[in-house]
Amino acid sequence: MKSAVVVALSLLWSGMAMADAPGHWVVAIAGSNQPYMCNECALRTPLPDVTSAQALNTWKAGQSPFIGLVDAKGVHHTIQNGDKVSLCNQTGCSVYTWQEPDGWTQGVFQRMESH
């Protein structure tokens, strides 16, 4: 189960933030290229719950313990309208879209699957 999630998130991580196109980011802890597992996050959709929104906003602001908008090569970016961000807990991941002026919207949850 974990290997499928790691492969899927590795693909997301490697394809993050292409120039002039909406990016797909993964919330990660500073100093790590692994996704942050927010065990307290309910990952509600289409709008994030309070805990998930707080984690997303803290990440977006680049506050500790997150690295914020840094791509796989360590280059800092700003989040653009339409960018997608994955946030995970132990059951799966939700992808939220940043939309001005509404904030985090269009959340879609995908449960981890074991094969």
VOTOR-662634 format. One line per field, with one value per residue: residue number from 1; residue in three letters; chain; x, z, y of N, C-alpha, C, CB in turn. Coordinates in pm, 1 decimal. Glycine has a CB too. Layout:
num: (NUM, ...)
residu: (ALA, ...)
chaine: (A, ...)
nxx: (X, ...)
nzz: (Z, ...)
nyy: (Y, ...)
caxx: (X, ...)
cazz: (Z, ...)
cayy: (Y, ...)
cxx: (X, ...)
czz: (Z, ...)
cyy: (Y, ...)
cbxx: (X, ...)
cbzz: (Z, ...)
cbyy: (Y, ...)
***
This chain:
num: (1, 2, 3, 4, 5, 6, 7, 8, 9, 10, 11, 12, 13, 14, 15, 16, 17, 18, 19, 20, 21, 22, 23, 24, 25, 26, 27, 28, 29, 30, 31, 32, 33, 34, 35, 36, 37, 38, 39, 40, 41, 42, 43, 44, 45, 46, 47, 48, 49, 50, 51, 52, 53, 54, 55, 56, 57, 58, 59, 60, 61, 62, 63, 64, 65, 66, 67, 68, 69, 70, 71, 72, 73, 74, 75, 76, 77, 78, 79, 80, 81, 82, 83, 84, 85, 86, 87, 88, 89, 90, 91, 92, 93, 94, 95, 96, 97, 98, 99, 100, 101, 102, 103, 104, 105, 106, 107, 108, 109, 110, 111, 112, 113, 114, 115)
residu: (MET, LYS, SER, ALA, VAL, VAL, VAL, ALA, LEU, SER, LEU, LEU, TRP, SER, GLY, MET, ALA, MET, ALA, ASP, ALA, PRO, GLY, HIS, TRP, VAL, VAL, ALA, ILE, ALA, GLY, SER, ASN, GLN, PRO, TYR, MET, CYS, ASN, GLU, CYS, ALA, LEU, ARG, THR, PRO, LEU, PRO, ASP, VAL, THR, SER, ALA, GLN, ALA, LEU, ASN, THR, TRP, LYS, ALA, GLY, GLN, SER, PRO, PHE, ILE, GLY, LEU, VAL, ASP, ALA, LYS, GLY, VAL, HIS, HIS, THR, ILE, GLN, ASN, GLY, ASP, LYS, VAL, SER, LEU, CYS, ASN, GLN, THR, GLY, CYS, SER, VAL, TYR, THR, TRP, GLN, GLU, PRO, ASP, GLY, TRP, THR, GLN, GLY, VAL, PHE, GLN, ARG, MET, GLU, SER, HIS)
chaine: (A, A, A, A, A, A, A, A, A, A, A, A, A, A, A, A, A, A, A, A, A, A, A, A, A, A, A, A, A, A, A, A, A, A, A, A, A, A, A, A, A, A, A, A, A, A, A, A, A, A, A, A, A, A, A, A, A, A, A, A, A, A, A, A, A, A, A, A, A, A, A, A, A, A, A, A, A, A, A, A, A, A, A, A, A, A, A, A, A, A, A, A, A, A, A, A, A, A, A, A, A, A, A, A, A, A, A, A, A, A, A, A, A, A, A)
nxx: (82.6, 184.2, 392.7, 265.7, 147.4, 375.0, 499.7, 304.2, 297.8, 561.4, 564.0, 393.3, 547.8, 777.9, 673.9, 606.4, 501.6, 540.6, 667.9, 459.8, 226.0, -47.6, 58.8, 131.7, 152.9, 301.7, 239.4, 503.2, 746.2, 1003.6, 1329.3, 1274.9, 1176.9, 952.7, 596.6, 398.0, 232.2, -66.0, -209.5, -416.1, -578.0, -888.4, -935.4, -1155.0, -1391.9, -1571.9, -1438.3, -1169.7, -1145.6, -1114.4, -861.7, -716.6, -718.4, -571.1, -319.0, -260.7, -252.7, -42.9, 167.9, 160.7, 240.2, 498.2, 578.8, 723.8, 659.9, 704.2, 824.4, 713.3, 654.3, 848.9, 1018.6, 1116.9, 1381.5, 1464.5, 1394.1, 1236.9, 895.1, 594.9, 257.3, 17.3, -292.7, -512.0, -327.3, -264.2, -270.7, -154.6, -252.6, -203.2, -328.6, -338.6, -521.8, -552.2, -524.0, -602.7, -663.8, -639.3, -742.7, -599.1, -772.3, -818.2, -1056.9, -1124.0, -972.1, -876.9, -1023.5, -1240.9, -1174.9, -1066.0, -1084.2, -875.4, -867.4, -620.6, -510.3, -470.5, -294.2)
nzz: (0.0, 89.5, -92.2, -337.5, -285.7, -236.4, -489.0, -647.2, -524.7, -564.4, -838.6, -853.7, -708.9, -871.6, -1091.5, -1026.8, -1044.8, -1320.2, -1544.9, -1625.0, -1623.2, -1448.2, -1137.8, -963.9, -639.0, -347.1, -9.4, 212.7, 469.2, 591.4, 471.9, 382.3, 124.4, 126.0, 142.5, 370.3, 639.9, 758.5, 1024.0, 1180.8, 1003.8, 841.7, 575.7, 424.0, 154.3, -87.5, 13.8, 235.8, 572.7, 893.1, 1016.3, 803.1, 625.1, 777.8, 780.5, 503.7, 458.8, 630.0, 510.7, 256.3, 329.4, 394.3, 650.6, 948.8, 1022.3, 751.6, 406.4, 224.6, -88.5, -267.2, -527.3, -658.5, -719.9, -540.9, -587.4, -516.5, -539.2, -611.9, -523.2, -773.1, -922.0, -968.3, -918.3, -784.5, -479.9, -292.4, 1.1, 260.8, 470.4, 691.8, 557.0, 294.3, 26.8, -33.6, -298.0, -338.6, -491.4, -547.8, -554.4, -638.2, -533.0, -341.1, -205.3, -86.0, -276.4, -456.6, -370.1, -392.2, -288.6, -258.5, -174.5, -18.6, -179.1, -158.1, -324.5)
nyy: (-118.4, 128.5, 160.6, 209.1, 455.8, 611.1, 598.7, 726.9, 980.8, 1054.9, 1092.2, 1312.5, 1495.3, 1519.7, 1644.1, 1903.8, 2245.9, 2377.5, 2623.1, 2899.7, 2747.7, 2598.4, 2471.9, 2162.6, 2088.9, 1936.5, 1916.3, 1942.1, 1870.5, 2087.3, 2020.4, 1766.9, 1540.7, 1399.9, 1355.5, 1548.4, 1403.0, 1463.3, 1381.4, 1479.6, 1606.7, 1613.8, 1619.7, 1716.0, 1765.0, 1964.6, 2183.1, 2253.8, 2121.1, 2290.0, 2227.8, 2115.0, 2334.9, 2516.3, 2387.1, 2393.8, 2673.8, 2750.2, 2611.8, 2738.1, 2994.3, 2943.9, 2889.3, 2748.0, 2406.7, 2375.6, 2371.7, 2531.8, 2694.1, 2542.9, 2392.3, 2064.8, 2107.0, 2290.1, 2553.4, 2856.3, 2953.2, 3141.5, 3082.0, 3032.8, 3138.2, 2873.6, 2674.9, 2348.4, 2163.2, 1893.5, 1730.5, 1504.6, 1233.9, 949.9, 790.0, 867.2, 1111.4, 1455.2, 1677.1, 2014.1, 2322.1, 2638.3, 2932.4, 3260.7, 3500.3, 3320.4, 3127.1, 2806.0, 2559.2, 2330.1, 2069.6, 1731.6, 1403.8, 1119.9, 792.6, 585.4, 295.3, -56.1, -303.3)
caxx: (0.0, 268.6, 473.7, 181.3, 132.9, 505.4, 519.0, 211.9, 340.7, 688.1, 529.5, 344.3, 660.6, 868.7, 609.7, 552.4, 525.2, 601.9, 655.7, 343.5, 117.4, -81.4, 145.6, 78.0, 245.9, 276.4, 280.0, 615.4, 818.9, 1135.4, 1436.9, 1226.9, 1105.6, 837.0, 476.5, 360.1, 113.8, -141.5, -300.0, -531.2, -656.5, -999.2, -930.3, -1291.2, -1403.3, -1477.8, -1362.3, -1097.2, -1184.7, -1032.7, -725.3, -654.1, -697.4, -460.7, -195.3, -238.0, -214.9, 89.6, 258.1, 162.4, 315.9, 635.8, 607.7, 770.8, 774.5, 693.9, 916.9, 638.6, 653.1, 981.8, 1005.8, 1209.7, 1518.4, 1490.6, 1365.1, 1117.3, 793.2, 472.3, 143.9, -60.4, -433.0, -528.7, -233.4, -322.1, -184.3, -193.9, -233.4, -234.2, -332.2, -312.2, -619.8, -544.8, -482.4, -695.1, -601.6, -714.4, -701.4, -594.9, -850.9, -839.5, -1026.0, -1191.6, -879.2, -869.2, -1152.5, -1243.1, -1104.7, -1100.0, -1015.8, -846.3, -830.6, -509.0, -553.9, -372.8, -310.3)
cazz: (0.0, 99.2, -213.1, -439.6, -248.8, -256.5, -633.6, -694.8, -474.8, -630.1, -967.9, -828.7, -663.9, -983.0, -1193.0, -965.7, -1079.9, -1447.9, -1574.4, -1698.7, -1619.7, -1309.6, -1079.2, -866.3, -527.3, -238.6, 118.9, 268.0, 582.0, 555.7, 477.2, 341.7, -2.4, 148.9, 174.6, 510.1, 676.3, 855.6, 1088.0, 1237.9, 894.5, 794.5, 428.9, 372.2, 20.3, -175.4, 89.7, 344.4, 711.6, 957.5, 1037.3, 671.3, 575.4, 853.7, 729.6, 369.5, 469.8, 691.3, 404.0, 153.9, 384.7, 415.6, 793.8, 1008.1, 981.8, 608.4, 317.0, 139.9, -233.0, -317.4, -613.8, -631.8, -737.5, -435.5, -635.0, -454.1, -628.8, -547.2, -571.2, -874.2, -934.3, -1038.9, -870.3, -702.7, -369.2, -229.0, 145.4, 289.7, 604.7, 686.5, 476.0, 154.8, -0.5, -100.9, -382.4, -334.0, -589.6, -498.7, -639.8, -585.9, -395.9, -252.8, -129.3, -119.1, -325.0, -549.3, -312.9, -436.1, -201.0, -313.5, -69.9, -47.6, -214.5, -146.0, -432.4)
cayy: (0.0, 246.6, 176.8, 271.7, 596.3, 674.9, 613.6, 830.5, 1110.6, 1086.3, 1147.7, 1447.4, 1577.4, 1545.2, 1726.3, 2024.2, 2384.9, 2410.1, 2765.3, 2946.9, 2650.3, 2568.1, 2371.3, 2068.8, 2087.7, 1842.6, 1973.6, 1865.5, 1929.3, 2139.8, 1922.5, 1635.4, 1536.8, 1313.3, 1433.2, 1565.3, 1326.3, 1541.8, 1286.1, 1550.6, 1663.5, 1530.5, 1627.5, 1731.5, 1820.4, 2031.9, 2283.4, 2187.2, 2143.5, 2393.8, 2180.5, 2103.5, 2471.6, 2574.3, 2326.4, 2447.6, 2815.1, 2756.4, 2569.8, 2844.2, 3106.7, 2900.9, 2890.8, 2623.3, 2325.1, 2347.5, 2439.1, 2623.9, 2678.1, 2509.8, 2275.1, 1955.8, 2156.3, 2387.7, 2688.2, 2913.4, 3005.7, 3187.6, 3004.2, 3103.2, 3101.8, 2747.1, 2573.5, 2242.6, 2122.4, 1767.6, 1717.2, 1364.5, 1176.7, 806.2, 718.0, 909.4, 1248.8, 1545.7, 1778.4, 2139.0, 2421.5, 2776.2, 3021.0, 3396.5, 3537.6, 3224.6, 3043.8, 2663.1, 2510.4, 2217.5, 1955.3, 1596.6, 1307.1, 987.4, 697.4, 496.0, 161.3, -162.1, -401.4)
cxx: (87.0, 349.7, 393.0, 163.7, 263.0, 531.1, 430.8, 256.7, 475.4, 663.0, 475.9, 459.0, 749.7, 806.8, 557.7, 593.6, 604.1, 575.3, 531.0, 229.5, 80.7, 6.4, 69.0, 184.7, 206.3, 325.8, 387.3, 679.1, 953.9, 1240.9, 1396.4, 1162.9, 987.1, 715.1, 451.4, 232.7, 43.4, -247.6, -424.7, -623.2, -764.9, -1005.2, -1069.7, -1288.0, -1546.0, -1396.3, -1292.7, -1157.4, -1086.1, -887.1, -651.0, -623.6, -581.4, -326.6, -161.6, -190.1, -76.7, 194.6, 273.8, 245.4, 462.8, 677.0, 648.4, 651.4, 781.9, 799.0, 845.0, 657.1, 793.7, 967.4, 1115.7, 1355.8, 1553.7, 1463.4, 1234.3, 1023.9, 682.1, 357.7, 61.5, -204.7, -443.1, -430.1, -305.1, -220.3, -240.5, -158.0, -283.0, -250.9, -313.1, -409.2, -612.6, -498.3, -598.0, -613.4, -694.1, -657.9, -704.9, -666.4, -864.6, -981.6, -1078.1, -1098.6, -882.0, -1006.7, -1133.1, -1167.6, -1158.4, -1017.5, -993.1, -794.7, -710.6, -564.0, -439.0, -398.7, -234.3)
czz: (0.0, -27.3, -324.7, -412.1, -273.4, -404.4, -686.7, -649.5, -533.4, -767.9, -954.5, -796.4, -782.2, -1087.5, -1141.2, -1039.2, -1208.0, -1477.9, -1657.6, -1707.8, -1474.4, -1257.7, -991.4, -760.8, -427.7, -110.6, 179.3, 382.4, 531.8, 571.5, 433.8, 204.5, 5.3, 181.1, 325.3, 535.9, 790.4, 919.0, 1145.3, 1129.6, 850.1, 641.9, 367.2, 231.9, -1.1, -105.8, 205.4, 481.0, 772.7, 971.8, 905.0, 613.5, 647.4, 804.3, 591.5, 374.8, 531.9, 589.6, 300.1, 199.9, 409.0, 561.6, 841.4, 1044.8, 831.4, 528.1, 226.4, -7.1, -288.8, -403.4, -584.3, -647.4, -634.7, -475.6, -573.1, -560.1, -545.9, -605.6, -665.1, -871.7, -1018.7, -998.1, -779.2, -598.3, -307.6, -81.5, 182.8, 438.9, 589.6, 597.5, 328.3, 142.7, -62.8, -180.8, -381.1, -435.9, -525.4, -599.4, -571.6, -617.3, -293.9, -166.4, -179.4, -154.3, -405.2, -498.6, -363.7, -351.2, -276.7, -201.3, -114.1, -76.7, -201.8, -254.0, -401.3)
cyy: (124.7, 268.2, 242.1, 420.0, 670.8, 697.7, 725.9, 968.6, 1150.9, 1145.9, 1289.4, 1540.7, 1614.1, 1636.0, 1858.5, 2150.9, 2406.5, 2556.9, 2792.2, 2845.9, 2628.0, 2454.6, 2276.0, 2049.7, 1979.8, 1907.5, 1883.6, 1943.3, 1979.8, 2031.7, 1783.0, 1644.8, 1440.3, 1399.0, 1436.9, 1485.6, 1398.0, 1451.5, 1352.0, 1605.5, 1565.1, 1526.4, 1633.7, 1791.8, 1869.6, 2142.2, 2214.3, 2217.1, 2243.6, 2350.1, 2167.5, 2241.5, 2539.0, 2518.4, 2382.2, 2592.8, 2833.1, 2716.5, 2679.9, 2962.8, 3071.4, 2902.1, 2751.7, 2535.0, 2301.3, 2422.3, 2537.1, 2592.8, 2660.9, 2385.3, 2173.3, 1997.4, 2263.0, 2531.0, 2736.6, 2971.1, 3069.5, 3106.2, 3091.9, 3055.1, 2974.7, 2639.2, 2474.9, 2198.3, 1994.8, 1770.6, 1577.8, 1338.4, 1026.3, 728.7, 753.6, 1052.4, 1325.9, 1644.7, 1899.1, 2235.5, 2558.8, 2865.2, 3156.0, 3436.7, 3436.0, 3141.1, 2900.3, 2610.0, 2382.2, 2094.7, 1822.9, 1500.4, 1177.8, 899.1, 614.9, 358.1, 63.5, -265.9, -526.0)
cbxx: (-93.9, 361.1, 527.9, 44.7, 90.4, 617.8, 487.5, 69.7, 348.3, 776.2, 427.8, 242.7, 742.6, 910.5, 498.3, 596.1, 595.4, 547.6, 780.6, 384.9, 157.6, -230.5, 255.3, 36.6, 250.6, 346.3, 157.6, 720.7, 837.7, 1170.9, 1490.9, 1126.8, 1200.6, 864.9, 354.4, 340.1, 150.9, -207.2, -227.5, -483.8, -565.1, -1131.8, -854.6, -1375.8, -1364.1, -1552.3, -1455.0, -951.4, -1187.2, -1090.0, -726.1, -744.9, -825.1, -478.6, -208.7, -366.3, -318.0, 97.4, 206.8, 19.3, 252.2, 728.4, 485.7, 858.2, 769.6, 555.8, 992.8, 680.4, 585.7, 1084.8, 1010.6, 1180.0, 1536.6, 1631.1, 1357.3, 1156.1, 736.8, 449.6, 57.0, 0.8, -516.2, -517.1, -115.1, -366.8, -172.6, -126.3, -310.1, -125.5, -467.2, -316.7, -758.1, -679.0, -358.7, -788.5, -576.3, -710.9, -791.7, -447.5, -990.4, -737.8, -1083.7, -1275.1, -912.8, -809.5, -1222.7, -1185.7, -1113.8, -1072.6, -1097.9, -742.8, -949.4, -407.9, -610.7, -377.3, -264.4)
cbzz: (120.0, 218.2, -259.8, -446.1, -101.8, -195.7, -707.4, -645.1, -322.9, -641.5, -1037.5, -715.1, -555.9, -1047.1, -1254.2, -822.6, -969.7, -1561.8, -1647.6, -1835.3, -1689.7, -1296.8, -1000.2, -932.2, -459.0, -263.7, 216.4, 158.2, 698.0, 642.1, 614.2, 444.6, -116.1, 263.9, 102.5, 545.5, 716.1, 788.2, 1197.2, 1327.6, 775.5, 850.5, 372.4, 466.9, -87.1, -291.5, 141.7, 342.9, 793.1, 1095.3, 1110.6, 575.4, 592.6, 1004.9, 723.3, 286.2, 552.2, 815.7, 337.9, 121.0, 514.7, 337.4, 873.1, 1132.8, 1052.5, 557.8, 234.2, 167.6, -298.0, -200.4, -761.5, -723.4, -878.1, -391.3, -790.0, -352.2, -720.6, -567.7, -452.3, -1014.0, -997.4, -1184.2, -796.0, -790.3, -261.9, -298.3, 226.6, 234.4, 679.7, 824.8, 527.1, 87.5, -93.6, 0.4, -529.3, -193.1, -715.3, -475.9, -670.4, -646.7, -366.3, -334.2, 20.0, -2.1, -411.2, -680.5, -163.1, -591.1, -71.6, -430.3, -35.6, 70.0, -356.0, -5.7, -565.7)
cbyy: (-0.2, 235.2, 41.2, 203.1, 609.8, 589.4, 481.0, 802.8, 1108.8, 960.6, 1059.5, 1447.6, 1503.1, 1415.2, 1651.5, 2032.6, 2450.7, 2318.7, 2816.1, 2985.5, 2515.9, 2531.1, 2436.3, 1932.1, 2225.0, 1704.0, 1988.8, 1834.3, 1825.4, 2262.2, 1916.4, 1578.8, 1495.9, 1212.3, 1374.5, 1716.0, 1180.0, 1667.2, 1212.6, 1664.6, 1700.3, 1582.4, 1507.6, 1820.1, 1715.4, 2090.4, 2398.2, 2229.0, 2008.3, 2428.5, 2046.3, 2024.6, 2555.3, 2546.5, 2172.3, 2437.8, 2890.5, 2665.5, 2441.5, 2890.4, 3152.9, 2987.8, 2940.8, 2651.5, 2193.0, 2383.6, 2338.2, 2766.1, 2797.1, 2487.4, 2316.7, 1840.3, 2212.3, 2376.2, 2691.9, 3022.4, 2893.8, 3342.8, 2951.7, 3082.9, 3218.2, 2770.2, 2639.0, 2122.7, 2235.5, 1647.3, 1831.0, 1274.8, 1211.0, 749.7, 745.6, 893.4, 1251.7, 1618.6, 1725.8, 2200.8, 2417.1, 2824.4, 2960.2, 3499.1, 3673.6, 3133.4, 3048.2, 2582.6, 2617.8, 2260.1, 1959.1, 1576.3, 1280.3, 995.3, 605.2, 491.7, 158.5, -226.0, -344.9)
***
